Amino acid sequence: MPAKERTLRRVVIRDQRELPPFNEPARDQRVLNKPLWLHQRDVLAAYTREEREIPTIEAMPGDHIESIVYRDNLFFDQAFIDYFLKRARALGKACRVAFSPNDPAIKTHALQLQTGIRLEKGFTEGDLLIADLWYFPHGKEPNPRPLVVDTLAKEVGYYNVPKYMAPNQGDLTYQLPLRAFLSIEHWVHLFIANVPFGVFAAGARAEKGLEGTRFKLKVLISSLLQRKLLMSSPALVKVGKDVRIDPTAVIHGPTTIGNNVFIGPGAVIDNCIIGNNVSVAQGCQLMLSVVGDGAFLPFRAALFMTTLGENSMVAQNTCLQMCVVGRDTFIGAGSTFTDFNMVSKPIRTIYRDQLVEVGLPVIGGCVGHHCRLGAGLTIFPARTIESDVMLVGSRAERVITHNVTYADSDHLKIPNGEVLFPPQYQKRAESW
């Protein structure tokens, strides 16, 4: 985009609420292998020339500068912002993002466990869902009009549950938006932002692009020149510098691989984002997942629709399905995070100190930052393990059926008065 269009002031409303089990605000959590605040900045970089931070919309500067204002826990992609700003600038009026209550992606995936996208009545267009993202062409104005954005949702299935296990489920599907928007107020939203609204939606865009003759020819020519299968074409698989990929590894796009990455023999990677300095050893299986910088996956580790934080390690023969794992975390060998409720009841999670339905038929678990989990654990769906927890697990405690808090951490169990926790946790441990 030409530099002359970078006229916007970016005004960020700080949301100080901490996101369990990470105990940090949403802006600091990683989405598509970037902190959310950096992802927002990069998406808006082509439009903005300066930034301000404010506590509330009422504290917005009173000068007459073209501005985009948003709460810093919002996830939006490039396609969404391009469409919103194009429509808003063409309108030339102060406006606020809005959605139809029947928008499939918003209705199905964005309304649970949050208050940032809410229904308001009394508009000339009828009842609308509104969120905290505004455009002001001449500075702050009262009563901005709603600007309805269609997410262009596409229904895509991801697997079928046998009828004897879930007679009322059948095909499990997501509503994938080609223009993604989400208010991140729960760890489940990190899963949605990274996978259904992130890498999975990117796959849907690539598939839609293949319907166009120009892009289809680009992919076909690229695959022929490189002597690769169509979905492994360099047009769909982006590889960084100093990357070592074993010839027996299988990589399908759209996939992005960072710098200084090792991918071992027999590894299978399908529609993923792999960060810098990552090691994926032999026999690993990665599908629709985001792997952070510096992560290490030993042999036969498996990630399915999972987000793995930077500098984390998932040991051999461990399977994570539909999970979110924080940074600097170790998960021991042979552990399994289940994603399907064997009891015929909706999966529920803790939200504002109450058990609330997740709104998804399957979902894995969430592990915070700086955790150490022992080998052979089985974690029930939608369970969380708080940051800084060490969980060894005795023979009677191999199956985790409850949320694990810092107070439950095994490193706080001090035999014979011996201190088992590192110095940086001393002060926090003493409070217990």
N, C-alpha and C positions, 0 to 999 in steps of 0.2 A: 504494500500500500504506500502511495507517495507520502513523503514526510509532511507535505503541506496539509494533510488531513489530520495530523497529530495535534489537534487543538483542544482536546478534552482534558479537563481536570478530573482525576480519579479520586473520589472521596470515599474512604473506607470507614464503615461503622464497626467499631471493635465489639465483638461478642466475647465476653470474658468467661462464659460458662465452660466448665471443664467437662471433657468427654470421658466417661468411664468406659473401660477400665484403664485408660491411658493417663488420666489425671492431668490432662493438658487441653487447652482450647482446640476447637476443630481446625483453626487456621494452621496449626503446627503439625497436623497429621498429613501423611503422604497420600496423594491421589495421582495415579499414573506416574509414580516414581518421582514426584515432586511434592514439597510441602504445599498445602492448599494455597497459602498466600502467594507463593511463587507461581503456581499454576494460574491463578487469577491475574497476576501481573503480566505474565507472558501472553495470555489470551488477549489482554487489552493493550499490549505494548504498541501495536500499530496505530492506536487511536489516541493515546494519552501522552501528555508532556510533563505532567507533575502529579504529585500525590499529596493528599491530606488525610489525617486520621481524626475521627470525631467519635464521641461516646454515643450520640443519638442523632437522628435526622434533624432535630430542632437546633442542634449546634452547628449546622452547615453554615459556612461563610456567607455573608450577605452581599458579596460582590456579584457582578453580572458576568460570570465566566461560564461558558458551556461546560457542563459537568455530567459525569455518570456517577451515581451514588449506589453503594451496595453494602450489605452486611457481610462480614468477612468469613462467615461459615457457609457461604453459598458455593456450590459447584456449578459451573457452566462451561460449555465447550466452545470452541472457535465458531462452529456453525451457528450456534445459538446467538452469540454476541454479534456476529456479522449480520444476521437477519434482524435482530432487535434494533441495532443502531442504524441500519439502513432504513428501516421503517420509521424509526423515531425522527431521524433527521429529515426524511421526506415529509413527515407530518409537520415538523417545525414547532411543535407544542410540547409543553412539559407532560411527560407520561410515565407510567409505572407498568412494570411487567405484569401480565395477567394470563390466565389459562382458562380454557373451557373446563367446567367440572367433569365433562365426559372425555377429556383428553386421555387416551388409554395409558400412556406411559406415566403421566402424573397421577391419575386415579389409582392405578395398580401398584406403583412402586414408590411414589414420593409423599404420600399423605400419612403413612403410618409413623408413629413414634416421633412426631414433630408438631410444631406450631407455626413454623415460618412461612408455610404456604397455607393460606386460610380462606375460607369462603366468605365473601361479602355480597350483600344484596343492594339493590337500588340503582344499579347502573342501567343506562339505556339499552345496553346489549343483553341485559338479564343478569342472573347471578353468575359471579365469576370468582375464580381462585386468584388471589393476589399475593405477591411476595415483595420483599424489601430490596428491590432494584429499581432505580429511577433514572430518567434522563431529563436534564434541564437545559434547554438551549440558551437561556439568558440568566442563569442563576436560579436560585430557589424561588419557586412559585407555589401558591396554595392550590390544593385540589387538582393534582395531576391526573389526567385521564388515563384509563386502562388501555394498554396496548396488548392485544391478545396474540400470543405466539402459539402456533401449532407445532408440536414436537415432531410431527411426521412419524409417529410410532409405527413399528412393524412387528407383528407377532412372529416370534421364532421359537421353535421347540428345542429343548436341550436333552431330554431323554424321556423314556416311557417307564412308568412304574407298573410292574405286573399286577393284574387285577386282584390276585389273592392277597397281596400286601396292602393295596390301597384301592378298594373297589370304586371309589368316587374320584380318583385322581386322573387316571389315564395319562395323556400326554401332558408333560410339564412345560410351560411356556413362559417366556418373558416378552414384555412389550418394549422393544428396543427403540429409543428415540434417535432420530437423525439430528435433532437439536436437543441437547441434554441440559437439564436444569434440576437442581436438588438442594434442599436445605439440610445440611449435615448437623444433626443433633443427637445422633446415636451411632454406636459402632456399626450397626446394620447398614446405615447410610454409606459408610466407607466401603462396605462390600458392594453396594449398589453402584456407587460412583466409579469404582475401579473396574467392575466386571460388567453388569448389564448395561450401564450407561457409559462405560469406558471401552475396554478392549472388545467386548462382544458387539457393542454398537459400531465400533470401528470396522469390525468384520462385516457387519450389515452394510456399511457405506461402501466398502470395497466390492461387495457382491453387487450392490446397485450400480457402482461404477463400471463393472464388467458388462453391464447392459449397454453401455455407450460404446460406439465403434472405435473412437480414438483411444480410449483407455484400454480397451480390449486388445487392440493392435499393439500398444506399447508393452503390455504384459506378455503377449504372444512372442513378439520380436525379442524381448529381453530373455525369455525362457529358452528360445531357440539359440540365441547367441551364446548363452551360458551353459547350454545343454542340461537344463534343469526342468523338472516337472513344472506345470503351469503355476500351482500354488506355492512353489519354492522359488519362483522367479525373483530376481533382484528388485523388480518393480514392487513386489509385495513384501520382501524380506530385506530390511535395512540393517546392514552390518557395519559396526564401527571399526576403529583401528586396532591392530595387534590382537585380532580375534583368532583363536585356534579352534577349528571345528573338525572333529573326526569324520572321515568320509562315510562312516556307517550311520552317522546321526541323521535324523529326519527332521526338517524344519519347514513348517507350512506357514504362509502368511495369511493376513497381515501380521508381521512380527517385527519388532525393533530390538536389536541387540547392541549394547553399548560397547565401550572400548575395553581392551585387555580382558576379554572373556574367554573361558575355556569350556567347551562342550564336548563331552567324552563319547566313547563308542556306544552305539545303540540308543542314545538319548533321543527322545521324541518331544519336539516343541511345536505347539499348534496355537497360533493366534495369541501371542504373549508379548509383554514388554520385559526385557532383561536389562538391568542396569549395568554400570561399569564395574569392572573387577569382580565379576561373578564367576564361580566355578560350578558347573553342572556335570557331575561325574557320570560314569557309565550306567546305562539302563534307567536313567531318570525319565519320568513322564511329566510334562508340563502342558496344561491346556487351559486357555482362557485365564491366564494368571499374570500377576505383576510381581516381579522379583527385584528387590531394592539393591542399591549399590553395595558391593562387598559381601553379598550373601554367598553361602556355601551349601550345596546340596550333594552329599555323598551318594554312593551307588544306590540305585533303586528307590530313591525318594520320589514321592508323587505329589504334585499340586494340581488340583482341579478347581478352577474358578476361585483362586486364593490369592490374597495379597500378602507378600512376605516383606517385612521391613528391612532397612539397610543393616548390614553387618550381622544378620541373623543366620542361624544354621538349623537345618532340618536333617537329622541323622538318618542313616540307612533304614530302608524298609518302613519308613513312616509315611502315612497318607493323610493329607489335609484336603478336605473337600469344603468349598464355600466358606473359607475361614479368613480372618484378618489377624495378622501377627505383627507386633510392633518391632522396634529396632533393638539391636544388641540382645537378641533372645536366642536361647538354645532349646530345641525340642528333641528329646532323646529317641533312640532307635526303637522301631517297632511300635510307635504310638499311632493311635487312630483318632481322628476327630470325626465323629459321625454327623450326618446331616439329615437323616430321615427319622421321624418319630415313629417307632414301632407300635406305640399305642395310638389308636385312631382318635387323636385329639389334636387340635391346632397347636403349633409350636408357640411358646410364650417366652418372653424375656422381660428383664427388669427395666422399667422406664419410669423415672420419677418415683422410685421406691414402691412401685406397684408392678404386678405381673400383667403384661399386656401382650396380646397376640402380635406376632411379628408381621403377619400378612403375607408370608411366603410359605409354600408347602414344604420346602426343604431349606435348611440353613445350617452352617457349621458353627464353630465357636470362635472366640476372640481371646487373644493373649496380648497383654500389655507390653511395655518396654522393659528391658533388662531382666527378663525372667529366665529361670533355669528349670526345665522340666525333665524328670527322669525318664527312663526307658519303659516301654510297655504300658503306657497309660491309654485309657479309652475315655474320651470326653463326650458327654451327651450333647445333642444339638442346642445351640443358642446359649451355652454356658460361657462364662467369662472368667479369666484369670487376671487379677490386677497386676499392674506394674510392680517390679521389684520382688516378685514372689519366687521362692525356691520350692519346688514340689517334687519330692522324691517318690512318695507313694509306697506304703507297705503292701504286703500281700492282700490285706483287707481293703486297701485304698487305691487299687489300680483303676477302678471305674469311677470317674468324676461325675457325679449326678447333680452337683450344686455349684453355684458361683464360688470362686475361691478369692478371698480378700487378702490384703497384706497381713492382717492379723492371723491368718491361717498358714502363713509361710513357714516352711520347715526350718528355715535358717533362724527363726526366732525361738526354736526349741533348743535350749542351751543345756546340754548335759554337763554336770559337775562344774557349773559356772563358767565353762569355756565359751568364749565369744566366737561364734561361727560366721558372723557377718563382716564384710569388708568395712574399712574405716568410714567410707562415704555414707554408709547407712547407720553409723553408730548413733547419731542424734535421733534419727527417726525410730530406731529400735528401742531406745531408752524410753520413749513416750509410751511404749506398751508395757 
